[in-house]
């Protein structure tokens, strides 16, 4: 209750001094059925209320993004639950150079992205950008609390980017994320008394990710682009990931893609999983797309993945048009066998007032090539978006799925969106 009062007080204070208030409000209802036992189920209607709210005064803002969820029927033990995803103070263009953020804020990082509680600073001058951040992990379920044991659950890092060379962008980044798992109890046997087990408290050290990342991006008038990224694990002293994604347009309407990925499993330092015998994977994918006309494009891709002692392949072809898409996907080898066909269509009528959509997919799969039994999965989607005015929209979608695990599974989803922008 105290936190809510503080939030209301801060919000009222910002309201008095704000020049602009903007954001988005969404309200959703999700209906589904849950089986607690064989031939025993209950129907649920779950509600989600989301608010993205920003108070702005010149170059200063308070930004928030939170969600309230709970069941309207068959209430769960933890209902209602309030999640705070963003709640931070932002000051921009300080000396035409820096931006500062303080509070719960997002972080974009290829190793450990998400949100954190702390501070960040961003500098930008001509062809150079630099950012640094320091804070703590967010408590479970995004509670509006500061996590305990900050010293065991902190993260820090930085990122430097330059475009000083024409057509190139170079980036170097560093992140150190600490996370201490919850202690637990386990049964252990004494060496001299095999028949007399004892209960032992297990308390691991703070696990962490510590990585250096390098990125190079090259583009030349949209005719060719190459993105290369490299992650090095400082804890295990080994390459964690190396990827190259390239695209070239040799002639008009034809694009050719090539993708290569080398990846080690990302294991937390001091984790029990580090003792297992794991291996890296190599993946290469080649693809092409050809624009038959202004509204029709044909797409095809083929990939091979190399594991320690085996390999797997996947194939995909598709047709993208202004009315919808048609796709076929096939996988075979060590990753299992799968054949899937999907069709999706959506089109806008009456200058955006109505946008109906429909989707159908059928999948036949086996967990391994040696399995004699295959499984089938049928999925149906049907929905409509109604936008009576530019700032207000309604979405209604029905979902149906049927296989041997989910027999005749039917779900309904409804969502209301309202955007607002008020100058005071």
N, C-alpha and C positions, 0 to 999 in steps of 0.2 A: 504494500500500500504506500509506503514511504517513497519507493521508486516512482510509482505512478504520479504521486503528488509533485515530486521534483520534475518529472517530465512535463506535466501540465504547466508548472510554473515557468519552466524554460521555454516551452512553446508559446505561452502567453506573452513572455518578454520579447521573444523574437517577432511575434505578431505585431507588437506595438511599433517596432523599429524597422519592419520589413518594407522594402519597396515592391517586392514581388513574391508571390506564393504560387508554387506549381507542384504538380505531381500526378499521380494516378491512383484511383481506388478500384479494386476488383473484389467481387463477391462471387464465390463458386460453390456449387453443390455437386457432390459426387456420390452416386448410389451404387452399391455393390452388395454381393452376398458372400458370407464367409461360412465355411463348413468347419464346425468344431469337432465333429466326429462323423462316422459313416452314417449317411441318411439323416444328419442333424445339422441344420444351418440357421443362421440369422441374417436378416437384411439390415444394412446400415445406410444411413444418409449422413455423409460427412460434409461439414461446411468449412470454408476457408475465406477469411476476410483479410485482404492484403492492402496496405497503404504505403505508397511511396510519396513522402512529403518533404518539400524543400522550402526553406525560408531564405530569401536573398536580400542583401543590402549592399549595393555597389559590388565590390569584389569579395564580399564576405557571405558565406552560406552556412546553414546548418542543414545537413542532409540526413534523412532517415528512411528506413525501409523495414517494415515489420509485418508479421503475419499472425493472426489469431485463428486457431483451428480447434475443432471439436465435433463430436457426433450429436446430431439432433435426435437420434434414436439409439438405444442400446449404448449409453454413454460408457466410454472406456475409463479406466482408473485414473489416467493422467489428464483427462479432459477438464476444462479447456486448457490449451497450451499456447503460450505467447512466445513467439520466436522473434528476436531482434537480429536482423541481418546487417543493417547499416545504422549507425548513429554517430555522426562525426561532424566536427567543426572544420571548415575549409576557408582559407584565406588565399586568394589568387593574385598573381601579377605583382608580388611584392618587389618593389624597385625594378619592375619590368623584367624580373628574372626568376622569381621563386614562387612556388605554391606549397603551402603547409596544410596538412590534415592531421587532426587529433581526435581519436575516438575509435569506435568499431568501424572498420573500413575494409574494402576488398583489396586483394592482392592478386596480381596476375603473374604466375610463375610456372614454367614447364615442369618443375620438380614438385613443388608443394604449394599450389594456389589455394584460394579460398578467402576467408576473412580472418582478421585478427584485431585485438585490442591494443592500440598503441599510437605511435606517431610516425609520420612519413613526411619527407621533404622532396620536392621536385624542382630541378633547375633546368632552364632552357635558354640557350644563347646561340643564335645563328644556327650553325650546323651541329651543335653539341647538346646532348641531354644527359642529365645525371639524376638519379633518384636513390634515396636510402630510406630504410624503414627499420623500426625496432618496436617489439611489442610481445604480447603473449597469445597463446592459443585461446580460442573461445570455448567456454564451458559446453557441456553436452546440451543438445536441443537449443542452442543459441540463447541461453538464458541471459538476462540482463544482469550479469554478475562478472566480477573479475576472478579468473581462475586462481585456485590456491597454488602455492609453491611456484611463483613466477620464475624463480631461478632454474627450475627443472622443466618449465613449459614455455620457454621464450623462443622467439625467432628474430633474426636480424639478417639484413642483406642489403644489396645495392645493385644498381644497373647503370651502365654507361653506354650511350649510343651516339654514333656520329655518322653524318652523311657528307663528310668533307670531300670525298671523292665522288665525282659525277656518276650517277646510275648505281652507286653502291651504298649499302647501309651495314655498318659493323656494330656489333653489340657484345659486351662482356658483362656477365652477371655472377653474383655470388649469393648463396643462401645458406643459413645455418638454422635449422629448425629442431628444437628439442621437445620431446614429448615423453612424459613419464607415465607408464601404464598403471592402472589400479592394482594394488597388492591383492593377493588371493591366497587361499589355503589349499594344500594338496596332500594326499596320503603318500607317505614314503615308508619304506621298509628299512629297519635297522640291519646293519651287516651281520650281526651275530644273532639276531632274533628274527628270522624270516617270517615267522608266524605272528609277529607282534608289530603291526603297522602303527605309525605315529602320524599326527597331523602337523604339518610344517607350514609356516608363513613364508610365502614367496613374494619378495619385493625386488623387482628389477631396477637397474639403474635407468637414468633418463636416456631413452632411445633418441637417436637424432639422424637427420639428413644434413649432410654438408657437401655442397656441390659447387663447382664452377661451371658456368655455361658460356659457350661462345656461339655467335650466330653471324652469318654473312648472307645478305640478300642483294641480288643483282637483278635489274630489270632494264630493258632497252626498248622504249617506245611500244611496250606491250607485245613485241614480237617474240621476245624470249625473257624468261624469268627463272632464276635459280635461287632456292632457299636452302641453306645448309645450317644444321645445328649440331652441337657437340656438348654432351654432359659428362663431366668427370667427377666420380665419387671420391671425395677426399678421405673418407673413413676407411674404405676398402682399397684405396689406391688403385683404382681401375676405371676403365672407360665404362660408363653406364649406358650411353646411347649416342649413336651417330646416324644422322638422317640427311638425305638429300632429296629435295622435291623440285623437279624441273619441268618447265613447259615451254614449247616452241611452236610457233605458227609459221610453218614453211611456206604455205600458200593461203590465200584468202579462204576463210570458212573452215579450214582444217587446223585442228590443234592436236599436238602429241604430248603426252605426259609420261614422265618416268619418275619412279619413286624407289628409294633404297633406304632400308632401316636395319641397323644393328642394335640390338637391345639386350642388356642384362636385366634379369628380374630386379626390381627396386626393393631391397630389403633394408629395414631399419637397423641401424647399428645397435649391437647388443641384443638383438631379437633372437629368440629361439630358432626362428626359421633360417638363420644364417648357418646353422650346422647341417642343413640338408644338402644333398647333392643336386644342385640346380645348374642349368646351363643356359647359354645365350641363344638367341634366335637371329636369323638373317631373313630379311624379307625384301623382295623386289617385285615391283608392279609396273606394267606397261599399259598404256591406254591411249585412246584417240577419240576425238569427237569431231563430227562433220555436220555443218549447218546446211541442210538441204534447201531451206528457205528461211525467211525472216522469223517464222514461228515454229519450225521443226528442226530438231537436232538429234542425230544418232550418236550414241555413246557406247564404247566397248572397253573393257579392262580385263587383264589377266595377271594373276599374281602367284608367286611361288614362295613358300615359307619353309626354311630349313631349321629343323630342331636338332637335338643332340644326336639321335640315332634314326631319325625319320624325317619325312617332309609332308607338306600338304599344299594343295593348290586351290585357287578360287577363280571363278569366271563370272563376269557380269556384262550383260548387254542391256541397252535400254533405248527408249524413244521418248524425248521430251518435246511437248507441243504446248501451244497456248491454251489448250483445253485440258491438259493433264499429262500423266506419265505412264509408261508401260515398261516394266523391268523384269528381267529373268536373272536369277543368281544360282550358281552351282558351286559347291565345295566338295572336295574329295581328297582322300589320303588320311594322314594321321589325325587331323582335326575332325574327322567324321565326314559322312556323306549327306549332302543336302541338295534338294532341288526346290526352288521357290519362284513363284510367279506372282506379281502384284500389279494392280491397276489402280490408279488414283486420278480423279477428275475434280476440278473445282473451277467455277467460272462466275464472274461478277455481272449482275444485271442491274438495270435501273440506276445507272451512275453510282454504283457502290452500295445501294440500299440492301440488296440481297446477294449473298455469295453462298450458294449451296455447294456441297462437296460429298463425294462418295468414294470409298476405297474397298477393294477386295484383294485378298491374298490367299494363296494355297501353298502349303509347304509339306514336302515329304522328306523325312530325315532318318538317319541311323547314327548312333553314337560312334560306331567304328565300322570299317568296311567288312569286318568278319561277322557282324550281327546279322542274323537271318531275319529278324523282325524289324520292320520299319514303322514309323509313326507318322500320322498325318495331322496337320493343323490348319484349320480354316478360320480366317479372320475377316470380319465385315465392319466397316465404318460408314456412318452416314451422319451428316451434320449440316448446319446452316449458320451463317453469320449475318446478323441484321444490324445495319448502321443507319438509324433514322437521321442522326446529325453527325458531324465530323468528330465530336468529342465523346460520343456515346455509342457503345456497341454491345450486342448480345450474341453469345455463342451457345448452341445446343448441339450435342453430339451423342449418338448412340453407338455402343461398341459391343460386338458379339464375337465370341471365340469358342471353338469346339475342338478338343482332342481327348485323348484317353484320360488325362488328368483333370482338365477343366471341361466338364460336360455341359454344353449349352450355357456357357457363361455370358450373361448379359449385363451391361453396365450403362448408366446414363451420366452425362456430365453437362452442367450448365454454368455459364460464366457471364458476369456483367463487368464491363470496363467503362470507367469514366475518367477522362483526362481533364485537368483544369489548369488554368494559368491566369492568375489575378494580379493586376498591377494596382498598387495602393497609392 
